[in-house]
Amino acid sequence: MAVHELGRAREIIGIVVKYGLSEWVTNSGLGKFFISKKRLARIERYNQWERIRMAVEELGPTFIKFGQILADRPDIVPVELREELKKLQDEAQPMPDELAIKEIEKELGRPVGEVFRDFDSSRLASASMAQTYRATLLNGEPVCVKIQRPGIDKKIELDLNLMNFFAIRMQRNNAEMEAINLTGVVKEFGKTIKKELDFHHEAASVIRFSYCFQDDPDIKVPKVYSQYTTRRILVEEFIKGTKVSDLENLLKAGYDLKVLSRKAMRLVFDQIFTHGFFHADPHPGNIFVMDGEVISFIDFGMMGSLRPEHLKFLGKYVLGYLERDPHAMAEALMMASGKRNFARFKELEFQIGDMLAHYKYLSIEEMDFGKVMNESVDILIHFGLRMPSDIFLLIKSLMAIERVAVVLFPGIDFAHEMQPYAIELIAQQYSPKQIAREVFDSIKDYYKLLKELPADLNEIIYKIKEGRFKTQIEVRGLEPLAEHLDISSTRVSIAIVLASLIVGASIISQWQQTRWIGAIVFCIAGLFGFWLLVKLFRRNKF
């Protein structure tokens, strides 16, 4: 570790210990280097999950972002911790407005007065990674200016390196971590947050989104001013409207809340089913209602993309849900997991059916689609099956827009509103044109196989004749056994050496002239022997 990494590592471990999570440090194998038992403080008023959330908040923006992502990953963290992590707020101590303006001018390469006719020096909002301001361009267009905090990229890079370091240590010392691939999750998170650090990615998402809905009069996508946008600054059109959560002002303005509810759902369904590119965080704070019942989404930092097989899963699952068909729902979940054959499919189907039985006396209108979908995924994960990260983003988006729709109009039937999209999607998949295309693709694959088969066979036969044909067999799952044998052989070697030293010391001690040498060797062997016994007892090897 470098010096700056060592300092941050001590800070992280200090916070972990402060909130009574010292066993994490111990499991990482690093605790003995940084802390002593006297410093292990406990916060008894809070349970373990609350303490984790509090520690994450104090650890800073990188860990907060990571916690927010884990809150939507039932395959990694238990439900109790997910509920706590959902409380994490992306807030931070605001940076001084003077510093923010200096950073804006630094990115623009000129004073704000040369770019903006008016610039409100009072921030609109402050988050852990950026701060936003309202301004007016020289041509009179109102804009929103988002500026990244200075040095945040270096801080996040440092935290990512340490997170990866700790993840490797914990995965090495905890067998259960292998199942969730903790290091893989950290690397995936690293890619995500690095994209968020480059505002060019967010700008590209807004532009792509605008092209998807360029002919839809019900939605307003903010315009991006690319000439002023850099990696650290984003300038886009300011959206003036009313948040969907502000029901009082929406009613005062005369809006029909049922119409708004259906329109918000329709726009998200279009994103998912039609374009396969969707806003992954459509919570009430990110959706505004403008004049003419036009809806606008803001904050495109987190977007999701769906492959065709993801859409097939969703269409089949929705129809299975509406018909309360556990077989169809189980098949859809298998499709999402990428498994074609599963020996325990009947058990999975039974568990889905048992879960649906809890809603037996509720109508589809009274059921919570998002909750049922989450429970279905929990069941799938219980069987040791995994799902792509984009599916979790999809579930998050659907649950968020369902909450928005229900807040606007409690009587809305979310699943039935989605049904036409699911039916159309399934119809497209089984249309004669689609079937013909798939058959044609299969024929092309078989033709290619038959065409290349003689050449491949000739190459194999030639290598056999030349004596260069080799096979390689890889046996997996023996790594823990090999590691155990390696440790055991090391201990046996140490024990033999210690026994030899003790025997040698006894022989040397027989002569008066070398008795003191024998005593020293005997003491050293005794100390090492005692140390070995302590290690074995502490690891419960007896």
N, C-alpha and C positions, 0 to 999 in steps of 0.2 A: 504493500500500500504506500502511496505517496503521502507526504506530510499533510497536505490539505484534506486528503481522503481520510487519513487517520483521525484528524480533528473532528470531521463530520461524523465519522463512525462512532467516536466517543460520545458525541452529542446524541446520536440516534439511540445508542445503548442506554445512555442516561435517562432519556425520555421513556424508553421501554421499561426500565427498572422502576422509574418514578410511578408508573401506573400499575405496578404489581405484575408485570408480565416477564419477570426475570427468567422464567423457564424457557422462554424463546431464546434468550441469550445463551443459556446453558446448553440448549439443544443445538445451537449453531456451533458449539465448541469454542466460542470466543470469550465467554464470560470471565474465565480465569485471568485473561489478559487485561481486562478493563475495569472490573468491579470486585468489591469484596462483599462478604455476607453482611457486614454492618450497614452497607448502603442500600440493602434491599428493602424498599419501602412498599407498604401495601395500602390500598384505598378500599377499605372494607365496606364503605357505604354503597359502592357500585358493584354490579355483577361483572363477570369477565368480559362480556360483549360490550358493555358500556365503556369499560376501561380501554378496550381496543379502539373504539371510536374516538375517545378523548385523546388517546396517544396519537392516532392518525392526524387529528386536527392540529396538534402541536408540532408534528413532524414537518408540516408545510405543504406547499402546492403539489409537489410530485406525488406524495403519499395520499393526499386528498383525492387527486384525480384517479389514482390507482384504486382507492377505496370505493369511489363512485362506480368504477367499472366492475369491480368485484361484487357490488351490490346487485348486479343483474346477472351473476354467474352462479346458478345453483349447483353447477357441476364442481365448483371449487370450494365454496364456503357454506356453512350450515345456515338454515333459515333464520335463526336467532341473530346471527351476526349480520346477515343481509339486511334485516330490518333496522339494525343500528346504523349500518353504513349508508342507508338511504337518507339518514338525517344529516349527513355531511353537507355542508354548504361551501360553495366555491367562493369564499369571501376572504379578504385579507385586509390588513392595515393599509388604508389608501396611501399612495405615494403623493408627496406634495404636488399641487397643480403646477407650480413653477418648474419643477423637475420634469413633469410630463410634457409640458409645452416645449421645453428645451429638447427633449427626446424627439418630439414631433418635428421640430425645425431641423434637427440633425438628420432625420430620415428624408425630409423633403428637400434638404439642401438650401433652404432659404427661410426667411421669417414667415410666420403664419399670416401676417398682413399682406404678403404678396400672393397668397393662394386663396385666402378666405376674406370675404368682405366683412363678416362678423365671426367672432370666435368666442364662445361662452367658456370662460376659464374655470367655471365650476363644473366638476365632473358629473356625468350622468350616472355612472355606475363604476364600481371598482371590484375586480376579481383578482384571483391569485396570480394570474398570468398577464392580465392587461387591464387597461383603464379606458373608459370611453367618454367622449365629449361631443357636444353639439356645435355645429358651425354652419355657415352659409358661404357657398362658393361666390366668386366674383360675378357670376351670371345670375345670382339670386336663388340657386337651387339649395335647399336645406340638406345637410349631410350629417352622418354620424362618423366620428373619427375614433378608431380604436388603436391605441398605442401599447406596445408590449413593454413590460417592466424592464428596465436596464439590468443586464446580467442574469436574467431569469434562465436563459438558455444554458449558461455555464453551471448554474445551480442544479438544474434538472439533469444535465449530463452527469454531474458528480453523483447525484442521488441514484440515477439509473445504474451507474457502475457499482455503487454500494449495494443496491437492491439485488443486482445480479450476483454479486459476491456472497451476500447472505443467503440467497436462494440456493446457490450451489452447495454451501456448507450445510444448510438445513436439509436439503434433499439427500445429501450424503449421510447424514446422521439420523434421518427419520425415514423408515421404509414407506410409511403411508404417503409421504410427499411424492414418491415415484409415481403413484397412481394418477395424481392430478398434474404431473409435469410442471412443477412450480417454475423452473427455469424457463420453460417454453412460454408460460403465461407472462413472465416478466419481460421477455424479449418481444412478445406480441404487443404488450403495453408500451414498450419503448418506441416501437414503430409508430404507434398511434399518437403518442404525445409529441413526438418529433414532427409529425405532420401538423399538429395544432400550433407548433412553434413557428411554422412558416405560413404566414397569412396568404401566400399565393395559392395554397391548397384550398383555403376557405373561399377565396375569391373565385377560383375555378369551379367550386361546388355551386356557388350562387349563380354563376353564368350558365352552367349546365342545367340547373334547376329552372332557370328562366326560360331556356329554350324548350324544356319539357312542357311548360304551361303558357307558352307565348300566345296561344289562341283561346285561352280560358278567361272569360271576363270576370269570373268569381274570385280570382286570386291576384294579388299584387306582390310581385317579387322585387325586392329592392335592387336598384341599379348599382353596379360596382364601377367606381371610377379608377380604372386600371392605371391611368397616367400618374396617379398619386399613391398607388398601392405598392408596397415593398414587402420584404419578408417580415418586417416588424411593425408596419402600419397598414391599416385597412380603412379605406374611405368608401363609404357606400351611402345610398340614399336614406335620408331620415324618414322613418315610418311614423306618421302621425295618426293615431287611432286609439281605440279603447281596448284594454286587455279583456280577453274572454272571461276572466275571473271577476271582472267588475260588473256584476249583474245589475246593480242599482243604476249605474249610468247607462248601461245598455237598454234597460227598460225605459229610462227617461228619454233616451234618444228615439224611442219608438220601434226598436228592433224586435222582430219575431224570433224569440229564442229557439223555438223548435226548428225554424228554417236555418238559423245559424248552426245549430247542433248537427243537422243533417248535412249541411254544406261543409263543415269542418271535417266530418267523417268521410264524405265523398272525396274531398281533396287528398286526404291521407290514403284512402283506398286507391285512388288514381296513381299516386306516387308508387305504391307497392305493386299493385296488380298490372298496371299499364306500362309504367316506366322502369320498374325494378330498381329505383333510386329514390330513397326516402329520407325525410328528416327524422333522425333517430331520437330526438328529444323534444317532441311537440307538447311540452307542458304549458299550463296557462300563461306563464310569463313570457313565452315565446310566440304567442299567437295574438294578433291584434285584429279588431274589426274596424274597417274604415267606412267612409260614406258609401251608401249604396249597397250595404251588406257585403262589401268586398273583404275578403280575409287575407291577411298577410302573415307569413312566417318570418321570424328573424333568428339570428344566431345559427349559422350553418357550419359550425365547427365540428359537429358530430353527425355524419351521414352514413347511411347503410346502402349496400349494393347487394342485389339478389341474383343468384344464378337460376337458370330454368328449373333445376330440381328443387330449389327452395320454394318456388312458386307452386310447383306440383304438390309439395308437402302441404302448403297452406290451403290450397283449394280443396284437397282431399280431407284435410282435418276439419275445415269449416263445415263441409257437407256432412261429415260424420258426426260432428257436434250437434248440428241442427236435427239430425235424425236419431241422436243418442245411440249411435252405433259404435260400440267399443272396438269391434273388429276393424272398421275403417279408420278410426282414430289411431289404433295401434299400428296399422299399416303405414299411415302417414308419418308417425313418429319414427318408424324404422327407416322410411325413405329419407327423413331429415338426418338421421344418424349415419347414413351411408351403408347400412347393413342390408344385404340382400337375403341372407339366411340367418336365422337366429333360433338356436335350439330351444330357448325358453319363451318363444313367442306366445304360446298358449297362456303361460303364467302372466306375461305382460298384458295380454288382452283381458285376462281375468281381473287384474289390478285396476285397469282402466274402467272396466265395468263396475267393479266395486266402488270406485271413486264416483262414478255417475249415479250409483244407487243413493248416495247421500243427497242428491238433488232430485230424487224421484218424484217428490210431491211439489216441486216448483215448476212453473211453466218456463219455457225458453226465455221469455221476456224478463222473468224474475231472476234468472241465473246471471252470474258474473263471468262473461267469456274470458276475460283476462285471468281471473283467478283459476278457472278450470284449466286453461292452457298452462299456467304455471305449475299446477298440481300434476298435470300430465307429464311435463318435462321432469319434474322431481321423481316421478315413478320411473321414467326412462333411465335417469341417472342412477337410481337405486339398483337397476339391473346392470350397472357397469358400462352403459353405452354413453357416448359423448356426442355433442352436437357442435356444428360450426359456430364461431363467434357471431357471424352475421345473423344467425337465427335468434340469438339472444337480443341483439339490437332490434330485430323485427318484433319480438314479443314485447320488449320495452316500449317501442313506438305504439303498438296496438293498445297496450294497457294505458299509456298516457293519453291517447286520443279518446279512448273509451271514458276515462275519467272526465275529460273536458266535455264530451258530449252529454254525459249524465249530469254534470254540474249545470250546463245550459238548459237541459230539458230532462228531468229525472225519468220521464216515462218512455224515453227512446229505447228502441230494441236494437242494440248494437249488432248482434249476430245476424238478424234478418236483413239489416241494411247492407251487410257484407255478402249475403247470400248470392245476389245476382252476379257479383264479381267472381265468386267461386265457381258458379255454374258456367259462366262464360269461359273461364280459364279451363275447366275440365272439358268443355265442348271443343275448345281450340285444340286441346291435346289429343282428342279422339276424332277430329275432323278428317274426312277422306284425304284432304290435301296434306295434313300433317303426317298421317299414317303412310301415305305414298312417299313423302320425303324421307321418313325413317326407314322404310323398306328399301328405297333407293340407296341410302347411305350404307345400309347393311350389305347390299349387293356389291357396292364399291369396295367395302372392306374385305369381303370374301374374294372378290376378283383380285385385289392387291395381294391377299394371302396366297392364292393359287399361283399368281404370276411370279411371286418371289420365292415360293417354296422350292422349286428345282435348284435355284442358285444357292439357297441356304443349305440344302441337303448335300450339294456338291462340295461346299466349303467344309461341312462337318466331316464328310468322307475323306477329303484331302488331308485334313488335320489328323485324322485317325491313322492314315497311311504314313504320314510324316512323323507320327509319334508325338505330336504337339497338342493332342486333345486332352484337356484337363477338366476335372470337375472339382467344385469346391462345396463343401458341406459346412453350414454354419449352425451350430447348436446354441440356441438362446435360452436364457433363464437360469444359466449355471453361474452367473457372475457372483451372486451372494455366496454360493458354496465355495467358489474359488477364493473369494476374499476371506471367508471363514477359515479355510485350510491354510491360507497364507499367514493369517494371524496366529493360528494354532501352532504352525511349524516354527514361527518366530519365538513364541513363548516356550516351546519345547527346547529350542536351541539355547535360549537364555537360561532355562532350568539346568540343562546339561553343563553349560559353562559355569554356572554358580556351584553346582555339585562338584565339578572338577576343582574349582577354586577352594572350596571347603576341604576336600580331601587333600589337596596339595598343601593347604595351610596346616592341616593336622600333621602331615609328614614333616614339613619344615620345622614345626614347633618341637619336634623330638630332639633337635640339636640345640645346645645352649647358645652357640654363636648366632644362629638364625631364628631364634625364638621370637624376637621382636618383629621380624618380617612376616612370620606366620601369623602373629596377632593382627597386624595391619591388614593382611590379605583376608583373614577371617572376618574382621569388622566390615571391610568393604563388601564382601560376599553376603554377610548378614544384612547389611543395609539394602542392598539390591534385592535380596530375597524378600525382605519385609515389604519393600516397595511393590514387588510383583504380586504378593499376596493381597495387599491393599487394593491394587488395580482389579484383581480378579473378584474380590469380595464386593467392591463398589459396582461392578458390572453384573452382579448376581450370577457368577459362573459356578457357584457351589450350591 
